[in-house]
Amino acid sequence: MSFSLAAVGLVHPNGQRALQGVTLAAGAGERLAIIGPSGAGKTTLLRVLGAALRPGEGTVRLLDEAPWQSSAPALRRLRARIGTVHQSPPIAPRLRVVTAVLAGRLGQWSLPRALGSLLLRPADLPGAHEALSRLALEDRLFERCDRLSGGQLQRVGIARVLYQRPALLLADEPVSALDPTLADAALQTLVRQGEATGATLVASLHAVELALRWFPRIVGMREGRIVFDSPVGEVSEAMLSALYANESAARERAA
């Protein structure tokens, strides 16, 4: 089992309840998309799956481990096996692209190798080049990250996770800054990565059409709860309309 959540609940420090009774599981190599309106709890759920947030209720198992019952070194090793593509990649502006990509494996390398790659000489130029080439960014290998567009930076974040080769691959709005053609190509790259490595792929997507195109399993979230968890062929227009009802009404009022 890649991950298993049972009756997970989480309340943010400001008192806002983000997750309510979430039960969800996936096996190795599965591919599922999480959809739902803004504020549904999608990002919070991905942070729980990434062992970045500890829920206050329920149980969590990730890659056959219980993260919050593990020692600190074991938790670090677990996190090194989980890769996350962020909507806004947490990449230092002055970092070179090659260094940002190679950072994907810092948690797997020895301390001397990691420090050497960060401070002296990139440890694996061919590996970084190959990951970037899959996203048509190989010509940016030595560019500084603060000279990239938002879309290019988002693709660098994807390349970093490709290089990491995690067992659990999480993507939080991974193509929000990309045009439709690049978004489609980037999602195809993530899907192929999961297929090639046997990684489980979980993506939060605002673009429902992309979720339906690339993911065989769709999880609908609303107000911190899972509304449905269905094969893509069973997701109807009525289910989607109900999921986004308030958001659609708000858009009509704004128009």
C-alpha positions, -999 to +999 in steps of 0.1 A: +000+000+000+014+034-010-007+053+015-037+049+038-056+076+056-084+066+081-109+092+095-083+119+092-092+154+106-072+185+108-079+220+122-055+248+114-041+270+142-066+298+133-094+274+141-104+266+106-113+230+100-095+219+068-101+181+068-131+161+082-132+124+084-110+118+054-105+081+045-085+074+014-060+048+003-040+039-029-017+011-039+017+014-056+015+027-091-021+041-088-029+074-103-056+097-089-066+133-092-082+154-065-106+180-076-130+204-059-137+241-054-112+265-038-109+259+000-120+223-003-089+210+015-070+197-015-037+213-006-040+203+031-046+167+021-015+167-001+005+181+028-007+153+050+003+128+023+037+144+021+043+141+059+044+178+061+013+182+083+003+161+112-034+157+115-051+159+149-075+130+142-073+096+125-044+075+114-019+079+086+004+054+069+027+064+041+048+039+022+041+012+048+053+035+076+035+055+104+052+088+100+041+103+133+052+073+153+087+073+137+119+086+150+132+119+135+158+101+113+132+077+100+108+105+092+135+123+072+142+091+053+105+087+046+102+123+033+131+117+010+109+090-007+080+114-012+082+141-040+060+171-042+055+195-071+043+228-057+021+253-074+048+279-065+080+259-063+100+268-031+132+275-050+157+302-040+158+329-066+196+331-070+199+293-073+210+280-107+185+257-125+209+227-123+213+231-086+175+234-081+169+201-100+197+182-082+182+193-049+156+166-055+180+140-042+197+159-014+178+138+012+191+106-004+228+117-006+255+117+021+261+151+037+295+157+020+280+150-015+249+171-008+270+201+004+295+196-025+267+197-050+251+228-034+283+248-028+310+236-051+302+216-083+268+200-094+271+163-086+252+150-116+251+172-147+238+145-170+210+136-147+198+172-144+201+177-181+180+146-188+152+157-164+151+192-179+151+178-214+118+160-207+103+194-201+120+212-230+142+232-206+177+217-211+189+250-226+183+266-191+206+243-172+229+271-159+203+299-158+195+316-125+160+308-113+151+344-108+155+349-146+128+324-155+092+330-162+066+316-138+058+287-162+095+279-166+100+278-128+070+255-124+086+231-149+119+233-130+099+222-100+086+192-120+121+184-132+133+183-097+108+156-087+115+136-119+151+136-108+142+126-073+124+095-085+101+093-054+079+063-046+050+087-038+046+116-062+024+145-052+015+174-074-004+205-061-017+224-091+014+215-110+005+232-143-014+263-131+012+286-147+014+268-180-005+273-213-028+244-223-003+227-246+025+228-220+002+218-192-009+187-212+027+178-220+038+183-183+010+160-170+019+134-196+055+135-183+044+130-147+022+101-158+050+085-177+073+089-147+048+071-125+044+043-150+082+039-155+091+039-118+059+023-103+053+055-082+019+064-070+008+098-085-017+120-067-024+154-082-046+183-071-060+200-102-083+230-108-086+221-145-112+193-144-107+185-180-070+176-174-080+154-144-105+135-165-080+131-194-050+119-174-063+101-143-083+069-141-095+077-106-111+109-095-116+121-059-140+150-054-135+171-023-157+198-007-155+215+027-127+192+039-146+160+030-144+135+003-177+137-017-169+110-042-140+086-051-148+071-085-133+056-116-132+084-143-158+067-164-183+070-136-179+107-129-210+124-143-218+160-152-243+160-123-215+150-098-193+178-111-221+203-110-229+194-074-192+195-064-187+231-078-222+244-072-214+274-050-183+283-070-203+283-102-230+305-087-203+329-074-189+332-109-223+339-124-229+367-098-195+382-105-202+383-142 
